[in-house]
Amino acid sequence: MSDPIVAVEHLTLAYPGDRGRPAVSVLTDVSLNMARGGALTLVGPSGSGKSTLLRCLNRLEEPTAGTVRFDGRDVRSLDPRELRRRAALVMQTPVLFEGTVRDNLWLRPAGTPGDFSEARLSEVLIEVGLEPLFLDRDAATLSGGEKQRVTIARALLRDPQALLLDEPTSALDPPNAALVVETISRAREARRLSIVAVTHQPELVRHLGGSLLFLVRGRVEAYERLDGGASAIGDARLQAFLAGESPRAVPAKP
């Protein structure tokens, strides 16, 4: 078996308390491994630390203790800009800047390698299900689903090894959410991308497969694989989630 693309060992994160108050624990002793080309979905009630854990994977948050390895290396040994190119974050609310879609696709840190030619921009738009004519569209006129697919295209232009998805469909109506889910699934298959996603949408989980990690108050309460389908899941809360129940309504672990 090849080395995992992501390996987290005993990760803990706590924020200092104000005015002498105790530290606020966000994540406690989290460990996980994800195979190259695999998928991992982080689920759990709101405020359980899912997005914080996701952000630790590319150093947008720094843990208090424990280690995060990406592609076999401690992330602290990697240049943050290079790490964020290789493990690209797609946020819940798409962030596009003033100008055309082309202008937004061109945006990148100075010195970022890659092919940003007109032909390549057209190719990556087609890859996310948008016509090359979108290059000349004013980004402000796009629908929510179109904006999200442009942000995915911008990430793909940098040829990442992994996509980190933070609720990528939660702000979208069902038709646009379905298009984004299909875009993510297609890109993963075509590029053999590794995917780590935070979501409340069972449909995205069913498309991705892989593993489910259930967080409650920053602790791992369940960690199971979907290889055998939803019927193979033993944890009642994960079964309920896949059946469409909100994590807040899921019964407590016996």
N, C-alpha and C positions, 0 to 999 in steps of 0.2 A: 504494500500500500504506500502511495506517495505521501510526502509530508503534507499536513493540512495547509491550506492557504491562510486560514485564520486560526490562531491558538490563543486562548485566554486562560490564564492560570491565576486563581485566587484573587481576582480583581476586586478591590474595595475602593469606594470613593465616598468621602465625607467633606462637606463644606464647613468651614469654621463658623462657630456660633457667634452671634452679635453680643457685644458687651459682656463677655465672660460666660455666656451661655454655652451649654454643651454643643459639640459638633453635630451637624445634621447629617445623618447617614443616608446616602442615596443608593449605593450598591454595596453588597456585602458578600464577599467570598464567591464570586461568580467564576465558573470555569466552563469552557466549551471548546470544541474543535469543529472545524468545517472543512470538508474535503474540497480540493480544487474542482471548480465547475459545479459545486454543490449549492444548496439553498438552505437558509436558516431563517425562520420567521420568529420574531419576538412578539409575544402576546401577553396580555395581562391587563388589570384595571388601570385606569388613568392614574398617573403619578407613581407608577411602580418602577420607574427607572429605565424603561425601554429605550427612549430616545437618547438618554445619557449614555447608556451602554453602546449604542450605535455610534455616538460621537467619540467615544473612547477609541474606537477602532482606527480612526484616522487623525487622532490627536487634537480634535476640536475640544475635547475634555481630557484632563490629565488625571489618572487615578491616584489615590492616596497610597495604595499598596497593590502588589501583584504585577503581572506582566501581560502585555499584549504583543504577540508576534504576528507579523504579516509576511507571507512568503519566506518563512524561516528566520526572519530577523526581528529582533526587538524593535518596536516602532520608534523607540527613543533614539535609535541609532540612524534613523532615516531622516532626510530633509523633509520637513512637513509639507512643502509644496510638491515634492516628488511623491510622497505618500498619498496626498490627496488627489493627485492625478491617477495613481494606480488603484486607489480605493475611493471612487468618486461618489459624493453625497448628492442625492436628489431629495430635496426638501418637500414638505407638505404643500407649501404655497410656492408656485413657480416664481422665480425672480428673473424678470427680464428688464433690460434697461431701455432707455429712450433710443429710438432708431429702428432700423429694419431687422428682420430675422437674420440677414447676413451679418449685420453689425454685431448682433448678439452672439452668433457662432464664432466670429473672429475674436471675441474677448477672451483673453487668457493672460496669465502672468508672463512677464518678459522672459524670453529664453525658453519657453515651453516648446519642446520638439513636436513634430507632427506635420502632416500634410493638410494645409488649410486652403488649398486651391479651390477654384470655383467648382471643378468637377467633383472634388472630394466633398464639398459642402452639399452638393446635389445628391451625391450617393447616400450620405448619412441622413438626409431628410427622407429619402425614399425608404431607407431602413426603418424609420419610425412611422412610416405610413403617411407622409406629407409630400406633396408635389414640389419639384424644384422651384416652381413659380412662387412658392412661399418666401423664397430668399428676398424678394423685393417688397414683401408685405410689412407694413408698420406693425411692430410687435404689440403695440397697444390695442390693435384691432382684433387680435386673436381671441378665440374662445379659451376657457380654462383648460380644456383638454388639449387644445393645440399648443398652448403655452407650456404645459407639462411635457408634451412630446418634444418641443424644442429644447427644453432643459435637459432631457435625456439625450437628444442628439448632440448637444454641446459637450456632455460628459463623454459620449462615445467617440467624439473626434479626438480625444486624448488617448484612445486605445487603453482603457483601464483593464485591470484584471478582475476587479470586483465593483459592483454597484451597491451602495448603501442607500436604502430607500426608507425615508421617514414619512409614513402615512401618504404615499404618493397619489392615492385616489380619494382621500377622505373629503376633499373640498370640491369634488366633481359630482355631476349628476350621473345616474346609472349608465346612460349610453356612453358618455365620455370616459367614465371609470373603466368600462369594458374595453374601450379602445386602448387605454393606457396599460391595462393588464395584458392585453394581447401584444402590445409593443414590447413590454418588458420580457414576456415569455419568448417572443421571437428573437429578440436581441440575445437573450441568454443562450438559446439553442445555437444560433448562428456563430456566436463568438466564444462559446463555452465559458461564459461569464460566471463568476461566483456571485451569489446574491444574498445579502442580509437585509431583511425587511422588517420594519415595524408596521403593523396594520391591524385594523379592526375588521377587515374585509375577508371573510372565509374564501371568497372566490379567488383572490390573489394567492392564498395558501394552496388551494386545490390546483392551480396552474403551476406553482413552483415546486410543490412536493418537498422533498428533503426532510428537514427536522423542524420541530416546534419546541420553543423554549418558553415556559410560562413563568413570568416574574410577578412576585407579590412583595411589595415594600422593599424592593431591591434585592430580594433573595430568589434563587432558582427553586421553584416548587415542583416543576415537572420538566422533563427533557426527553422527548420521544421522537422516533423516526416515523415518517409517513410512507415508508417503502411498501407496506402492505395495504395502503389506503386507510381511510378514516376508521374502518372497522377494526384495524390493528391497534388503534390508540387505546391505551388502558386507563389513562387519567380521565375521570368524569368531567373535569372542567374543560379539558381540551376537546373532548367529545361534544360537549355543549357548545363550545365556541365554533367548531366546524359545522354544527347544526344551525348556526346563525344567531345564537344567543350572545348578548353583550357580556363581556368579561365581568362587568359589575354584577350581573344577575346570576353568574355561575355559582353553584353551591360550593361551600368550603370543602376542602379535602378531608375525607374521613380520618 
